[in-house]
Amino acid sequence: MAKRSAPEVNAGSMADIAFLLLIFFLVTTTIEKDKGILRSLPPIEPPNDDEVVIKEKNLFIVLLNRNDQLLVEDAPMEVKDLREAAIEFLDNGGGQNADGKSCDYCKGKRDPESSDHPDKAIISMQHDRETSYGKYIAVQNELVAAYNFLRNREAERLYGTTMDEMLAQKEKNQFKKDEKLNKQIETIKLMYPLKLSEAEPKKN
């Protein structure tokens, strides 16, 4: 009597179905993006034993307490007024930079009691550990917006376009190196360098 072979199941179509499902999930799945504050860390500098002395007038102190109350230069302030106050400080141009040059593009009051030069102006922010995240972000946004306003103004004056548009163009052509555009962006950044220092949060 001949031995009968067991019936086999054709699994070829199963592989096709699995492949189609894989493609479906890859196309329809959304990947969550990390949210946070975009910052570029400064380059590592060689150790220096000399203590850096910063004049008090070149320091713009912003404090945010545990009750989300804002104190700027020892005076209470609303978050909506912070941007204008930071612009006034950064754009003051009341003295000279480290090379002895005055700020010929600054449009501030040139108050001798305020910052000497954008290159020397430092914004120092300090918050409490119990400060709400929303208020902290709001203050950070206003401070960064002050730098963006001044950079956009100078980019418009020098190159006829804003800094935001220049950065968007660089991002759009990220695989095509544009030396001229990169040089223009660096020029604007040097005119108003982002010097935003964040002190260690206080613990009550």
ROSE-4610 file (N, C-alpha, C; in Angstrom, 1 decimal, always signed):
// ROSE-4610
residu = [M/M/M/A/A/A/K/K/K/R/R/R/S/S/S/A/A/A/P/P/P/E/E/E/V/V/V/N/N/N/A/A/A/G/G/G/S/S/S/M/M/M/A/A/A/D/D/D/I/I/I/A/A/A/F/F/F/L/L/L/L/L/L/L/L/L/I/I/I/F/F/F/F/F/F/L/L/L/V/V/V/T/T/T/T/T/T/T/T/T/I/I/I/E/E/E/K/K/K/D/D/D/K/K/K/G/G/G/I/I/I/L/L/L/R/R/R/S/S/S/L/L/L/P/P/P/P/P/P/I/I/I/E/E/E/P/P/P/P/P/P/N/N/N/D/D/D/D/D/D/E/E/E/V/V/V/V/V/V/I/I/I/K/K/K/E/E/E/K/K/K/N/N/N/L/L/L/F/F/F/I/I/I/V/V/V/L/L/L/L/L/L/N/N/N/R/R/R/N/N/N/D/D/D/Q/Q/Q/L/L/L/L/L/L/V/V/V/E/E/E/D/D/D/A/A/A/P/P/P/M/M/M/E/E/E/V/V/V/K/K/K/D/D/D/L/L/L/R/R/R/E/E/E/A/A/A/A/A/A/I/I/I/E/E/E/F/F/F/L/L/L/D/D/D/N/N/N/G/G/G/G/G/G/G/G/G/Q/Q/Q/N/N/N/A/A/A/D/D/D/G/G/G/K/K/K/S/S/S/C/C/C/D/D/D/Y/Y/Y/C/C/C/K/K/K/G/G/G/K/K/K/R/R/R/D/D/D/P/P/P/E/E/E/S/S/S/S/S/S/D/D/D/H/H/H/P/P/P/D/D/D/K/K/K/A/A/A/I/I/I/I/I/I/S/S/S/M/M/M/Q/Q/Q/H/H/H/D/D/D/R/R/R/E/E/E/T/T/T/S/S/S/Y/Y/Y/G/G/G/K/K/K/Y/Y/Y/I/I/I/A/A/A/V/V/V/Q/Q/Q/N/N/N/E/E/E/L/L/L/V/V/V/A/A/A/A/A/A/Y/Y/Y/N/N/N/F/F/F/L/L/L/R/R/R/N/N/N/R/R/R/E/E/E/A/A/A/E/E/E/R/R/R/L/L/L/Y/Y/Y/G/G/G/T/T/T/T/T/T/M/M/M/D/D/D/E/E/E/M/M/M/L/L/L/A/A/A/Q/Q/Q/K/K/K/E/E/E/K/K/K/N/N/N/Q/Q/Q/F/F/F/K/K/K/K/K/K/D/D/D/E/E/E/K/K/K/L/L/L/N/N/N/K/K/K/Q/Q/Q/I/I/I/E/E/E/T/T/T/I/I/I/K/K/K/L/L/L/M/M/M/Y/Y/Y/P/P/P/L/L/L/K/K/K/L/L/L/S/S/S/E/E/E/A/A/A/E/E/E/P/P/P/K/K/K/K/K/K/N/N/N]
num = [1/1/1/2/2/2/3/3/3/4/4/4/5/5/5/6/6/6/7/7/7/8/8/8/9/9/9/10/10/10/11/11/11/12/12/12/13/13/13/14/14/14/15/15/15/16/16/16/17/17/17/18/18/18/19/19/19/20/20/20/21/21/21/22/22/22/23/23/23/24/24/24/25/25/25/26/26/26/27/27/27/28/28/28/29/29/29/30/30/30/31/31/31/32/32/32/33/33/33/34/34/34/35/35/35/36/36/36/37/37/37/38/38/38/39/39/39/40/40/40/41/41/41/42/42/42/43/43/43/44/44/44/45/45/45/46/46/46/47/47/47/48/48/48/49/49/49/50/50/50/51/51/51/52/52/52/53/53/53/54/54/54/55/55/55/56/56/56/57/57/57/58/58/58/59/59/59/60/60/60/61/61/61/62/62/62/63/63/63/64/64/64/65/65/65/66/66/66/67/67/67/68/68/68/69/69/69/70/70/70/71/71/71/72/72/72/73/73/73/74/74/74/75/75/75/76/76/76/77/77/77/78/78/78/79/79/79/80/80/80/81/81/81/82/82/82/83/83/83/84/84/84/85/85/85/86/86/86/87/87/87/88/88/88/89/89/89/90/90/90/91/91/91/92/92/92/93/93/93/94/94/94/95/95/95/96/96/96/97/97/97/98/98/98/99/99/99/100/100/100/101/101/101/102/102/102/103/103/103/104/104/104/105/105/105/106/106/106/107/107/107/108/108/108/109/109/109/110/110/110/111/111/111/112/112/112/113/113/113/114/114/114/115/115/115/116/116/116/117/117/117/118/118/118/119/119/119/120/120/120/121/121/121/122/122/122/123/123/123/124/124/124/125/125/125/126/126/126/127/127/127/128/128/128/129/129/129/130/130/130/131/131/131/132/132/132/133/133/133/134/134/134/135/135/135/136/136/136/137/137/137/138/138/138/139/139/139/140/140/140/141/141/141/142/142/142/143/143/143/144/144/144/145/145/145/146/146/146/147/147/147/148/148/148/149/149/149/150/150/150/151/151/151/152/152/152/153/153/153/154/154/154/155/155/155/156/156/156/157/157/157/158/158/158/159/159/159/160/160/160/161/161/161/162/162/162/163/163/163/164/164/164/165/165/165/166/166/166/167/167/167/168/168/168/169/169/169/170/170/170/171/171/171/172/172/172/173/173/173/174/174/174/175/175/175/176/176/176/177/177/177/178/178/178/179/179/179/180/180/180/181/181/181/182/182/182/183/183/183/184/184/184/185/185/185/186/186/186/187/187/187/188/188/188/189/189/189/190/190/190/191/191/191/192/192/192/193/193/193/194/194/194/195/195/195/196/196/196/197/197/197/198/198/198/199/199/199/200/200/200/201/201/201/202/202/202/203/203/203/204/204/204]
x = [+0.9/+0.0/+0.9/+0.6/+1.5/+1.2/+2.4/+2.3/+1.8/+0.8/+0.2/+1.0/+1.3/+2.0/+1.0/+1.4/+0.6/+0.4/-0.8/-1.1/-0.3/+0.2/+1.0/+0.2/+0.4/-0.2/+0.7/+0.2/+1.0/+1.2/+2.4/+2.6/+3.1/+3.1/+3.6/+2.7/+1.4/+0.5/+0.6/+0.9/+1.1/+2.3/+3.3/+4.5/+4.1/+3.3/+2.9/+2.0/+1.1/+0.2/+1.0/+2.0/+2.8/+3.6/+4.1/+4.9/+4.0/+2.7/+1.8/+1.4/+1.2/+0.9/+2.1/+3.3/+4.5/+4.6/+4.3/+4.4/+3.3/+2.1/+0.9/+1.3/+1.9/+2.2/+3.3/+4.3/+5.4/+4.8/+3.9/+3.3/+2.4/+1.6/+0.6/+1.1/+2.2/+2.6/+3.2/+2.9/+3.5/+4.5/+5.6/+6.7/+6.7/+6.6/+6.6/+8.0/+8.0/+9.2/+9.5/+10.8/+11.1/+10.9/+10.3/+10.1/+11.0/+11.5/+12.4/+13.0/+14.0/+14.6/+15.8/+15.8/+17.0/+18.1/+19.2/+20.4/+21.7/+22.5/+23.8/+24.9/+25.5/+26.5/+27.8/+28.4/+29.6/+30.8/+31.8/+32.9/+33.7/+34.3/+35.1/+36.4/+36.6/+37.7/+38.8/+40.1/+41.1/+41.0/+41.4/+41.3/+42.1/+41.5/+42.1/+42.0/+43.2/+43.2/+42.8/+42.9/+42.5/+41.0/+40.7/+39.2/+38.7/+37.5/+36.9/+36.1/+36.4/+35.7/+34.6/+33.4/+32.3/+31.7/+31.6/+31.1/+29.6/+29.1/+27.7/+26.8/+27.2/+26.3/+26.2/+27.1/+27.0/+26.2/+25.6/+24.9/+23.4/+22.6/+21.1/+20.5/+20.1/+19.7/+18.2/+17.8/+16.4/+16.2/+15.3/+15.0/+13.5/+13.3/+11.9/+11.7/+10.8/+10.7/+9.7/+9.5/+8.7/+7.2/+6.8/+5.5/+5.3/+6.3/+6.2/+6.2/+6.8/+6.9/+8.2/+8.2/+9.4/+10.1/+11.4/+12.1/+13.3/+13.3/+14.3/+15.1/+16.4/+17.2/+16.6/+16.2/+15.7/+14.4/+13.7/+12.4/+11.3/+10.1/+9.1/+8.7/+8.5/+8.1/+7.2/+6.3/+5.5/+6.3/+5.9/+6.6/+6.5/+5.3/+5.1/+6.0/+6.6/+7.5/+9.0/+9.2/+10.6/+11.4/+10.7/+11.4/+12.0/+11.1/+11.5/+12.7/+12.6/+13.7/+15.0/+14.9/+16.1/+16.7/+15.9/+16.3/+17.0/+16.4/+17.0/+18.4/+18.6/+19.8/+20.9/+20.5/+21.4/+21.9/+21.0/+21.2/+21.7/+22.0/+22.4/+23.6/+24.7/+25.9/+26.5/+26.6/+27.1/+28.6/+29.3/+30.8/+31.5/+32.5/+33.3/+33.4/+33.8/+33.9/+35.4/+35.7/+37.1/+38.2/+37.9/+38.9/+38.9/+38.1/+38.1/+37.3/+36.3/+35.5/+34.1/+33.5/+32.2/+31.2/+30.0/+28.9/+28.3/+28.7/+28.2/+26.8/+26.4/+25.1/+24.0/+24.4/+23.4/+22.5/+21.2/+20.3/+19.7/+20.4/+19.9/+20.2/+20.0/+20.2/+21.6/+22.5/+23.9/+24.1/+23.4/+23.4/+24.7/+25.5/+26.8/+26.6/+25.4/+25.1/+24.6/+24.4/+23.9/+25.0/+24.7/+25.7/+26.6/+27.9/+28.9/+28.7/+28.5/+28.5/+27.8/+27.1/+26.4/+27.4/+28.6/+29.6/+29.9/+29.6/+29.9/+28.6/+27.5/+26.2/+25.8/+25.5/+25.2/+23.9/+22.9/+21.7/+21.8/+21.6/+21.7/+20.3/+19.9/+18.5/+18.7/+17.9/+17.9/+16.5/+16.2/+14.8/+14.8/+13.7/+13.6/+13.2/+13.5/+13.2/+11.7/+10.9/+9.5/+8.8/+9.6/+9.0/+8.3/+7.1/+6.3/+7.1/+6.9/+7.6/+7.1/+5.8/+5.2/+5.8/+5.9/+6.4/+7.9/+8.6/+10.1/+10.3/+9.5/+9.5/+9.1/+8.1/+7.7/+8.8/+9.5/+10.6/+11.7/+12.0/+13.1/+12.8/+11.5/+11.1/+11.2/+10.9/+11.0/+12.4/+13.3/+14.7/+15.3/+15.0/+15.5/+14.9/+13.6/+13.0/+13.6/+14.2/+14.9/+16.2/+16.9/+18.0/+17.6/+16.5/+16.0/+15.6/+15.0/+14.5/+15.7/+16.8/+17.9/+18.7/+18.8/+19.4/+18.6/+17.3/+16.5/+16.6/+16.7/+16.8/+18.1/+19.2/+20.5/+20.6/+20.0/+20.1/+19.3/+18.2/+17.4/+18.1/+18.9/+19.6/+20.8/+21.5/+22.7/+22.4/+21.5/+21.3/+19.9/+19.0/+17.7/+16.8/+17.1/+16.3/+16.5/+15.6/+15.7/+16.6/+17.0/+17.8/+17.0/+15.7/+14.8/+14.8/+14.7/+14.6/+15.9/+17.0/+18.3/+18.5/+18.1/+18.2/+17.3/+16.1/+15.2/+15.8/+16.4/+17.0/+18.2/+19.0/+20.1/+19.5/+18.4/+17.8/+17.3/+16.7/+16.1/+17.2/+18.3/+19.5/+20.6/+20.2/+21.2/+22.2/+21.9/+22.9/+23.7/+23.4/+24.2/+24.9/+26.2/+26.9/+26.9/+26.4/+26.4/+27.3/+28.6/+29.6/+29.1/+28.5/+28.1/+27.0/+26.1/+25.0/+25.5/+26.4/+26.9/+27.7/+28.5/+29.2/+28.3/+27.2/+26.3/+25.6/+25.3/+24.7/+25.6/+26.9/+27.9/+28.2/+28.1/+28.3/+27.2/+26.0/+24.9/+25.0/+25.3/+25.5/+26.6/+27.6/+28.7/+28.3/+27.4/+26.9/+26.1/+25.3/+24.5/+24.7/+25.8/+26.0/+25.1/+24.5/+23.6/+24.3/+24.3/+25.0/+23.9/+23.3/+22.2/+22.7/+23.0/+23.6/+22.5/+22.5/+21.4/+22.1/+21.8/+22.4/+21.7/+22.4/+21.8/+20.5/+19.5/+18.2/+18.3/+17.6/+17.6/+16.7/+17.1/+16.3/+16.0/+14.7/+14.3/+14.1]
y = [-1.2/+0.0/+1.2/+2.2/+3.4/+4.3/+4.9/+5.9/+7.2/+7.7/+9.0/+10.2/+11.2/+12.4/+13.3/+13.9/+14.8/+16.1/+16.7/+17.9/+19.1/+20.0/+21.1/+22.4/+23.4/+24.7/+25.7/+26.3/+27.3/+28.6/+28.8/+30.0/+31.2/+31.1/+32.3/+33.5/+33.3/+34.5/+35.1/+34.3/+34.8/+35.8/+35.5/+36.4/+37.7/+37.6/+38.9/+39.7/+39.1/+39.8/+40.5/+39.7/+40.3/+41.5/+41.4/+42.5/+43.7/+43.5/+44.6/+45.3/+44.5/+45.0/+45.8/+45.4/+46.1/+47.5/+47.5/+48.8/+49.7/+49.1/+49.9/+50.6/+49.8/+50.4/+51.4/+51.2/+52.2/+53.5/+53.4/+54.6/+55.4/+54.7/+55.3/+55.7/+55.1/+55.4/+56.8/+57.5/+58.9/+58.7/+59.3/+59.3/+60.6/+60.4/+61.6/+62.3/+63.6/+64.3/+64.8/+64.8/+65.3/+66.8/+67.3/+68.8/+69.3/+70.5/+71.1/+72.4/+72.9/+74.2/+73.9/+74.5/+74.2/+75.2/+74.6/+75.4/+74.8/+75.6/+75.2/+75.5/+74.5/+74.7/+75.3/+76.2/+76.8/+75.8/+76.1/+75.2/+75.1/+74.0/+73.8/+74.7/+75.5/+76.4/+75.8/+76.1/+75.5/+76.1/+75.4/+75.8/+77.1/+78.0/+79.3/+79.6/+79.8/+80.0/+81.4/+82.3/+83.7/+83.9/+84.5/+84.7/+85.8/+85.5/+86.4/+87.4/+88.7/+89.8/+90.4/+90.3/+90.9/+92.1/+93.2/+94.4/+94.2/+94.7/+94.5/+95.1/+96.2/+96.8/+96.0/+95.1/+94.2/+92.9/+92.8/+91.7/+92.0/+91.3/+91.5/+90.4/+90.6/+89.5/+89.3/+88.1/+87.7/+86.6/+86.8/+85.8/+85.4/+84.1/+83.6/+82.7/+83.2/+82.5/+81.3/+80.7/+79.5/+79.8/+81.1/+81.5/+82.0/+81.8/+82.2/+83.7/+84.4/+85.9/+86.2/+87.2/+87.6/+88.9/+88.8/+89.9/+90.2/+91.4/+91.8/+93.0/+92.8/+93.8/+94.4/+93.4/+93.7/+94.4/+94.4/+95.1/+94.1/+94.1/+93.2/+93.6/+92.5/+92.8/+91.7/+92.1/+91.1/+90.5/+89.3/+88.5/+89.3/+89.9/+90.6/+91.8/+92.3/+93.5/+93.0/+91.7/+91.3/+91.4/+91.1/+91.2/+92.6/+93.6/+95.0/+95.4/+95.0/+95.3/+94.7/+93.4/+92.7/+93.4/+93.8/+94.5/+95.8/+96.5/+97.8/+97.6/+96.5/+96.2/+95.8/+94.8/+94.3/+95.4/+96.3/+97.2/+98.6/+98.6/+99.9/+100.6/+99.8/+100.3/+101.5/+101.4/+102.5/+102.6/+101.6/+101.6/+101.0/+100.2/+99.5/+98.0/+97.3/+95.9/+95.6/+94.3/+93.9/+94.5/+94.7/+95.3/+96.8/+97.4/+98.9/+99.6/+98.8/+99.4/+99.6/+100.8/+101.0/+100.4/+100.3/+99.6/+100.7/+100.7/+101.7/+101.3/+100.1/+99.7/+99.6/+99.8/+99.8/+101.1/+100.9/+102.0/+102.3/+101.9/+102.1/+103.5/+103.7/+105.0/+105.3/+104.4/+104.5/+105.1/+104.4/+104.8/+104.2/+105.0/+104.5/+103.6/+103.6/+102.7/+101.3/+101.2/+99.9/+99.2/+98.2/+97.4/+98.2/+97.8/+98.5/+98.2/+96.9/+96.4/+95.1/+94.8/+93.4/+92.3/+92.4/+91.4/+91.1/+92.1/+92.0/+91.8/+92.0/+91.9/+90.5/+90.1/+88.8/+88.8/+87.9/+87.8/+86.6/+86.8/+85.7/+85.4/+84.1/+83.7/+82.7/+82.9/+82.0/+81.7/+80.4/+80.1/+79.1/+79.0/+78.1/+76.7/+75.7/+74.3/+74.1/+74.9/+74.8/+75.7/+76.4/+77.2/+76.3/+76.7/+75.9/+75.9/+74.8/+74.6/+75.6/+75.8/+76.8/+78.2/+78.6/+80.0/+80.1/+79.0/+79.0/+79.1/+78.3/+78.4/+79.7/+80.3/+81.6/+82.7/+82.7/+83.6/+83.3/+82.1/+81.7/+82.2/+82.0/+82.4/+84.0/+84.7/+86.2/+86.6/+86.0/+86.4/+86.0/+84.8/+84.5/+85.3/+85.7/+86.6/+88.0/+88.4/+89.7/+89.6/+88.5/+88.3/+88.2/+87.4/+87.2/+88.6/+89.4/+90.7/+91.6/+91.6/+92.4/+91.8/+90.5/+89.8/+90.0/+89.9/+90.2/+91.6/+92.5/+93.9/+94.2/+93.6/+93.9/+93.1/+91.9/+91.2/+91.9/+92.5/+93.3/+94.5/+95.1/+96.3/+96.0/+94.9/+94.6/+93.8/+92.9/+92.0/+92.0/+92.8/+92.9/+91.7/+90.9/+89.8/+89.5/+88.8/+88.6/+87.4/+87.3/+86.2/+84.9/+85.0/+83.8/+83.2/+84.1/+83.7/+83.1/+83.7/+83.1/+81.7/+81.5/+80.2/+79.2/+79.7/+78.8/+78.3/+79.3/+79.0/+78.0/+78.2/+77.2/+75.8/+75.8/+74.5/+73.8/+74.6/+74.1/+73.5/+74.2/+73.7/+73.1/+72.3/+71.7/+70.9/+70.3/+69.4/+70.2/+71.5/+72.3/+73.5/+73.4/+74.4/+75.7/+76.8/+78.1/+79.0/+79.2/+79.9/+81.3/+82.0/+83.4/+83.5/+82.6/+82.6/+82.3/+81.3/+80.9/+82.1/+82.8/+83.9/+85.1/+85.3/+86.3/+86.0/+84.7/+84.3/+84.4/+84.1/+84.2/+85.7/+86.5/+88.0/+88.5/+88.1/+88.6/+88.0/+86.8/+86.1/+86.8/+87.2/+87.9/+89.3/+89.9/+91.3/+91.2/+90.2/+90.0/+88.6/+88.2/+86.8/+86.5/+85.3/+84.8/+84.4/+85.3/+85.0/+84.9/+83.8/+83.6/+82.5/+83.0/+82.2/+81.7/+80.4/+79.9/+79.4/+80.0/+79.7/+78.4/+77.8/+76.6/+76.9/+76.2/+76.5/+76.5/+77.4/+77.5/+76.4/+76.0/+75.0/+75.5/+75.7/+76.2/+75.2]
z = [+0.0/+0.0/+0.0/-0.9/-1.0/+0.2/+0.6/+1.8/+1.3/+2.0/+1.6/+2.3/+1.5/+2.1/+2.8/+3.9/+4.6/+3.8/+3.8/+3.0/+3.6/+2.8/+3.2/+3.0/+3.9/+3.8/+3.1/+2.0/+1.3/+2.1/+2.6/+3.4/+2.6/+1.3/+0.5/+0.7/+0.7/+0.8/+2.2/+3.2/+4.6/+4.7/+4.0/+4.0/+3.3/+2.2/+1.5/+2.5/+3.2/+4.1/+5.2/+5.8/+6.8/+6.3/+5.1/+4.5/+4.3/+3.9/+3.7/+5.0/+6.0/+7.3/+7.9/+7.7/+8.1/+7.5/+6.2/+5.4/+5.9/+6.2/+6.7/+8.0/+8.9/+10.3/+10.2/+9.3/+9.1/+8.5/+7.6/+7.0/+8.0/+8.7/+9.6/+11.0/+11.4/+12.8/+12.9/+13.9/+14.2/+15.3/+15.1/+16.1/+16.9/+18.2/+19.0/+19.0/+18.9/+18.9/+20.3/+20.7/+22.0/+22.0/+23.1/+23.3/+24.3/+24.1/+25.0/+24.4/+25.0/+24.6/+23.8/+22.6/+21.7/+22.1/+22.4/+22.8/+22.2/+21.7/+21.2/+22.3/+22.8/+23.8/+23.3/+24.0/+23.6/+23.5/+22.6/+22.5/+23.8/+24.1/+25.3/+25.2/+26.2/+26.2/+27.2/+26.9/+27.7/+29.1/+30.2/+31.5/+31.8/+32.5/+32.8/+34.3/+34.9/+36.4/+36.7/+35.7/+36.0/+36.2/+37.3/+37.6/+36.7/+36.1/+35.1/+36.0/+35.8/+36.5/+35.6/+36.0/+35.2/+36.0/+35.3/+35.9/+36.1/+37.3/+37.7/+36.6/+36.0/+35.0/+33.7/+33.5/+32.3/+32.6/+33.8/+34.2/+34.4/+33.7/+33.8/+34.5/+35.8/+36.7/+36.7/+36.3/+36.3/+37.3/+38.2/+39.3/+39.2/+39.3/+39.3/+40.5/+41.4/+42.7/+42.7/+43.8/+43.9/+43.6/+43.7/+43.5/+42.1/+41.2/+39.8/+39.7/+40.7/+40.6/+40.0/+39.2/+38.4/+39.0/+39.3/+39.8/+38.9/+38.3/+37.3/+37.8/+38.0/+38.6/+39.9/+40.7/+42.1/+42.0/+40.9/+40.8/+40.3/+40.8/+40.3/+38.8/+38.0/+36.6/+36.1/+35.2/+34.5/+33.3/+33.0/+31.9/+30.6/+30.4/+29.1/+28.9/+30.0/+29.9/+29.9/+30.0/+30.1/+28.8/+27.7/+26.4/+26.1/+26.4/+26.1/+27.0/+28.3/+29.3/+28.9/+28.4/+27.9/+26.7/+25.8/+24.5/+24.9/+25.8/+26.3/+26.9/+27.6/+28.3/+27.2/+26.3/+25.3/+24.3/+24.0/+22.9/+23.5/+24.7/+25.4/+24.7/+24.6/+24.0/+24.7/+26.0/+26.8/+27.0/+26.4/+26.6/+25.4/+25.7/+24.7/+24.9/+23.9/+24.1/+24.5/+24.5/+25.0/+24.2/+22.9/+22.0/+22.0/+22.9/+23.0/+21.9/+21.3/+20.2/+20.8/+20.5/+20.9/+19.9/+20.3/+19.5/+18.6/+17.3/+16.4/+15.8/+16.1/+15.5/+16.6/+17.9/+19.0/+18.9/+19.2/+19.2/+20.5/+21.6/+22.9/+23.5/+24.7/+25.4/+25.7/+25.5/+25.8/+27.3/+28.1/+29.6/+30.2/+30.8/+31.3/+32.5/+33.1/+34.2/+33.7/+32.4/+31.9/+31.0/+30.3/+29.6/+28.7/+28.6/+27.8/+26.3/+26.0/+24.6/+24.6/+23.5/+23.4/+23.6/+23.3/+23.5/+25.0/+25.8/+27.3/+28.1/+27.5/+28.2/+28.4/+29.7/+30.1/+30.8/+30.4/+31.1/+32.0/+33.3/+34.3/+34.8/+34.6/+35.0/+36.1/+37.2/+38.3/+38.7/+38.9/+39.3/+40.5/+41.1/+42.3/+41.8/+42.6/+42.2/+42.1/+42.8/+42.8/+41.8/+41.0/+39.9/+38.9/+38.5/+37.5/+36.2/+35.5/+34.2/+33.2/+33.2/+32.2/+32.3/+33.6/+33.8/+33.4/+33.7/+33.4/+31.9/+31.1/+29.7/+29.1/+29.7/+29.3/+29.5/+30.6/+30.8/+29.8/+29.6/+28.7/+27.3/+26.9/+25.5/+25.4/+26.4/+26.3/+26.2/+26.9/+26.9/+25.5/+25.0/+23.7/+22.6/+22.8/+21.8/+21.7/+22.8/+22.8/+21.9/+22.0/+21.1/+19.7/+19.4/+18.1/+17.4/+18.2/+17.7/+17.2/+18.0/+17.7/+16.5/+16.5/+15.3/+14.0/+14.1/+12.9/+12.4/+13.4/+13.0/+12.2/+12.7/+12.1/+10.8/+10.7/+9.4/+8.4/+8.8/+7.8/+7.3/+8.2/+7.9/+7.0/+7.3/+6.5/+5.2/+5.3/+4.2/+3.6/+4.1/+3.5/+3.8/+4.8/+5.2/+6.7/+7.3/+8.7/+9.0/+10.2/+10.7/+10.6/+11.0/+10.9/+9.5/+8.5/+7.1/+6.7/+7.1/+6.8/+7.4/+8.6/+9.2/+8.6/+8.2/+7.4/+6.1/+5.4/+4.1/+4.3/+5.4/+5.7/+6.0/+6.7/+7.0/+5.8/+4.9/+3.7/+2.8/+2.7/+1.9/+2.7/+3.7/+4.6/+4.0/+2.8/+2.2/+1.1/+1.0/+0.1/+0.9/+0.9/+1.8/+1.1/+1.8/+1.3/+2.1/+1.7/+2.5/+2.8/+1.8/+1.9/+3.0/+2.9/+3.9/+5.3/+5.4/+6.7/+7.3/+6.5/+7.0/+7.5/+6.7/+7.2/+8.5/+8.7/+9.9/+11.1/+10.9/+11.9/+12.3/+11.3/+11.5/+12.4/+12.2/+13.0/+14.4/+14.5/+15.8/+16.7/+16.0/+16.7/+17.2/+16.4/+16.8/+18.1/+18.2/+19.4/+19.9/+20.5/+21.0/+22.1/+22.0/+23.0/+24.3/+25.3/+26.5/+27.6/+27.7/+28.6/+29.7/+30.8/+31.9/+32.8/+33.1/+34.0/+35.3/+36.4/+37.7/+38.2/+39.2/+39.8/+40.6/+40.3/+41.0/+42.5/+43.2/+44.6/+45.2/+46.4/+47.1/+48.5/+48.8/+50.0/+51.1]
